[in-house]
Amino acid sequence: MQAVVNKWFAVDVVCGSEAVDSVEAAINELDSLGIETDLLAKKKDEPIRVTAYFNELPARDEIDNALAECAATYFLEISIREVEELDWLAEWKKHWKPTKIGDFVIAPPWEEVRESEKILVVIEPNMAFGTGTHATTQLCLAAISQDYKAGQSVLDVGCGTGILSIAAAKVGAVKLVACDTDEASIRIARENAVLNGVAESISFFVGTLDDSTAASDFVVANVTLDVILPMLDLLLSKSKCMLVLSGILVDQRGEIESALATRGIPQAEIAVSGEWVSVKITV
């Protein structure tokens, strides 16, 4: 019997390095399965390719509209192609190398890591968001490195590949709950937890938090501002000690700070990486 080959669609956007963050943010609005940015061995002025993967290809006008503001400011070359699963994984193996963030080193399973001072988190790159290379993930990993205390319970909202929950489990968390609205992401996150030997520590579920979700000491939500704002009150109520928010663009900083101020939180700790920010709120 011939093996079934899964196929996806890829939207490639070639741009200058100064446009990468804006392109990533814009194309993320199309609800892609994942975004790959080819930064390997790039010279300062060399074009960079940002690729978004989809189960179903958005209409071309949707793609153009999402990227319109970027295109008006920067030169973009946009193309669309069909990609098979084996091709996609082969591309990852060529370009994704271990990444050091805070106390952690994030690596694919085919790379041998000799970094003895860092905590190794192994992530299999499948069609889910979160390999440690994106600024929003790195901001959250930095927050875990700096502020998480061993033994605290953890709630990971929008867990993607499970990278943040796995990292927390590796530094002493024993009660972790992680959720994502994408069923494939949860499957991949569970597989990654097994790969890292922490599957027994993390409870994954498809969905998002609601009133019945138990409060946790350390809550992290690496999603987007349009997802964060409607559930901000719930996120705050479920956070016993600290809430970390990411997936927020620099030019959206005022919106999240205003939303927190109206809830009696006039100051929050802001960290910036490129065009992205994270917000840490001590409860």
N, C-alpha and C positions, 0 to 999 in steps of 0.2 A: 504493500500500500504506500502511495506517495505521501510524504509528510505535508501537512498543511502549513503554508507560509503566510504569516500575518503581514499585512501591508498597512502602511500609514501614509500620510501626506506630509511633506516638509515645505515650509515657506522659508527661503533663504533671503536674508537682507544683508547686503554688503555695504559697509559704511566705514568712515574714519573712526579712530579710537575715541575721539571726543563725543561721538554720537551713540556709543554702545549702550550706556545706561538708559538713555532716552528711548532707544529702539527696543531694548528689553522690556521696559515698562509699558510701552505702547502695544507691543505685540502680545504681552501678557493679558491685555484686555480682551483678546480673542478667545480666551479660555483654552489655551494650548495644553497638551498633555505634559509638555516639558520644553525647556529652552536650553540649547547648547550654544555656547559662545567660544569660538576657536581663537584662543589667545596664545597658543603654544608657539614659542620662539618668534613672536612677531616683533618687527622693528618699529620704531616710533611712528613713522609715517605710513606704515603698511596697512592696507585695508583689512578689516576684520569682518568675518562672517558670523552673523547671529541667525541661528536656525530654530524655528518653532515647529513642533510635531503635532499632528492632529489625527484623530480617528476619522473625522469628516472634515473635508476642506471647506473653510469659510468662502463665501462668494468673494470674487476679486474686488468688488467695490467696498466690501467690509474691510478687507485687508488694506486697501488704499486709504480708506477713511481713518482707520486706526493709526496709520503711519503718516497721515497728512501733515501734522504739525512738525514731525521730524523731517519730512521731505522738504518742507518749506524752509527749514533752517540748514539742513545738511544734504549733501548729495547721497542718495540711496539707490542701490541697484537691487530690485526685488525680483525673485524668480520662484517658481513652484515646481515641485517634483514629487514623484511617488517613490517611496522607500520601503524596502523589505526589512523585516526584523533583523535578519542576519547582517545586512548592510549597516544598519543603525548601530548594532553592537560592535561591529568591526571598527566603525568610526570612533566610538568611545574609546576602544582599546588603543587606538593610535594617538589620541589627543589628551586623555585624562590621566594625569599624574597625581601622586600624593600631594595633599595640600595641608599646610600647618596653620592652625588657628588656635590661639590661646594655649591651653593645656593639651590640645588634641592634634593628631595627624589623621586626616581622612584619606583613605586609599581604596582603590579597587582591589578585588581579590587576586588579580594576576600580578600585582606589584609586590615585591619583597621590600619590606620597610625595616630599616635598621635603626630607627630613631628610638633609643631606649628611654629618653627623658619625657617623651610624649605618650599620651594615651591613644592607642590605636583604635580607630573606628573604621570597620571595613564595610563598604557600601557597594552592592552590585548595581550597576547602572542599567536600570530598566526604564520603562516609559512612565516615570513618576518624577516629580520635582524634588530636588534636594541631593546634591552631590558634594556640597561644601565649597564649591567654586563661586557661588553667587554671593554678592555682598550681603544680602539680607540674611542668608544662612550663617555667614561668618559673624555678623553682628550678634546673632542669637548664641552662637557657640562661644563668643567672647564673653557674653553676659553669664553663661553657665560657668565658664572658667573663673570669672571674677566674683560672682555673687552666690552661686549655689552652694549650699551647705549639706554635707553628707547626711543622709537620713531623712531629708525633707521629701515630702510627697510632691509629685509632678503631674501637671496636666498640660499636654501638648496638643494645641488646637490647630488643625491643618497640617498634619504630621508628614505628609508626602512620603518619602522613603524611610521615615522613622529616624533620621539621623540625630535629631535633637534628643529624643527619648533615649536612644541607644547611648548617646554621649552622657546623659544624666545617669543612666544605669551604671555606666562604667566608673562614675565618680561617687557611687555610694547610694543612689536612690534605690529603694526597694518597693515602693508603691508608686507606679506610674500608670497613667491613663492617657492614651493617645487616640485622636480621632481625625478622620478626613472624610469628606463627602464623596470622594472617588473610591469606588470599590477596589479598583486595580491598585491604587496606592496603598491601601490597607494590606492587600495580599503581599505586595512587594515589601512593605515595612515589616510584616511578620517574618518573611524570609530573611531579611537583613538582621532582625533580632536573633534569629536562630544562628545565623552566620557569626554573630558576635558573642554568642553564648549567654544572652540576656533575655531570652524569650520568656522565661518564667517570671521575670520582673515587670513586664509591660503588658497591660490589657489594652488591646486595640479594638476599635469598633468603627463601623461605617456610620457617618452622621456628624453632628456637631453638638456642642454643649447646649443644655437646656436647664430648666429649673431643677430637674431631678439629678443633674450631674453633681457629684460630691465636690466640695471645695478642696483645694490643694494648697500646699505651702508656696510652691513655685509654679506659676502659670506662664506659658509662652504661647504666643499666637503669631506665627510667621505667615501671614496671609496678605491681604491688601486693604487699604483704608476703607474702600467701599464695603468690605466684609466686616472690618473691625467696628466701624461706627454704630451699625444697628445693634450690635451685641456688646457694646462697651460696658453698659451697666452690669450685664451678666458676667462678663470677664472680671470686672472689679469685685463683684460679690463672691466669685469663686476663688479669689486670690487671698490667701491668709497672710502671706509675708511679702511676696514680690510678684509683679506682673510685668512681663517683657512683651512689647509689641514691635513687630517689624513688618517689612513689606510696604513701607511708607516712603514716598518720594520726598526729597528735600523741600520741594515747593509745596508739599502738603503739610509741612511741619506746623504751620499756623493753624490748620484745621484741627489737628489732633490736640494741640496745646489748648485751643479754645474749648474743645469738647471736654477736656479734662478740667479746665478752669470752672466751667459751669457746674461741674460735679464736686467742686470744693478741693480740687487738686491744682493749685496755682503753679507749682513747679514740679517738673519731672526731669530725670537725667536723660539727656539726649546724646546719642553717639552717631557719628556721621561716617559713611564710607561711600565715596563717589557721590552719586545722586540719591543715595538711600540713607534713611535714618532708622534707628531703633529708639524706643522709649522705655525707660525703666521706671516703674512706679513702686515705691516702697509703701506697703499697706500698713 
